[in-house]
């Protein structure tokens, strides 16, 4: 398993854990009145932030690959022009 795949997997696990915890806390607020709604929203927002940061890291990784492909394409194009 590659490094970015591990990071994505860990991020997804963390996101779903925080999301489920947020739903539980929201239900707890509605039925048990223990935590505040702000605490429940904070957990949900934290989960979404983790998910977004992991997706951004994945996009950066993909852009790095794309940049490498463009560089090799430019190199091939320059060599093609030299031979004409």
N, C-alpha and C positions, 0 to 999 in steps of 0.2 A: 504494500500500500504506500502510495506516494505521500509526501509531506502535506501537500495542499488537500489531499483527500482525507487525511487524518484530522486536519484542522476543521474541515467542513463537517466531518462526522461528529467531532466533539462539539462544534458549534450547534449542530442540529439537535444533539442530545440535550445540550444546555438550554437551547431555546424551548424545546418541547417540555422540559422539566419546569422551567420558569413559567411557561404558558399554563400548564396544568395547575401549578401551584397558585398562579394568579386567579384562575377560575375557581379553585377551591376557596381561596380567601374571599373572593367576591361573593360566592354562595354563603360563606360563613358570615359575612357582613349582613346579608339579607335575612338569614335565618337565626344567627346566633348573636349578632351585634357585638362581636368582640373587637376585631381590628377596624380601623377606619377605612373608608373608601379610598382615601389617598394612598394608604399602604397597599391596597389591592392594585390600584392603578400603577403605582410605582413598580410593583413586581411585573405587571404586564408590559410596561414601557421598557423596563430593563431587559426583558426577554426579547422584545422587538429590536432593541438596540443591538443586542448580541447577534441576532439573526442578520441584521443589516450590515454589521461590521464584518461578519464572516462572508457574506455575499460580495462585499466590496473587495475583500482580500482575494476572493476567487476571480473577480473581474480583473484585478491587477495582475494576477498570475496569467490569465488568458491574454491580456494585453501584452505581457512580456513575451509570450509565445508568438503572438501576432507580429510584434516588432522584429523578432528573430527571423520570421518567415519573410517579411518585407525586406530585411537586410540581405538575405540570401537571394531573393528575387532581383534586387537592385544589382548585386554582384554578378549574377548570371546575365542580366541585361547589358551591363558594361562589357562583359567578356564577349557577348554576342556582337556588340557594336564594333569592338576591336577587330573581330575576325572578318568583318564585311569590307 
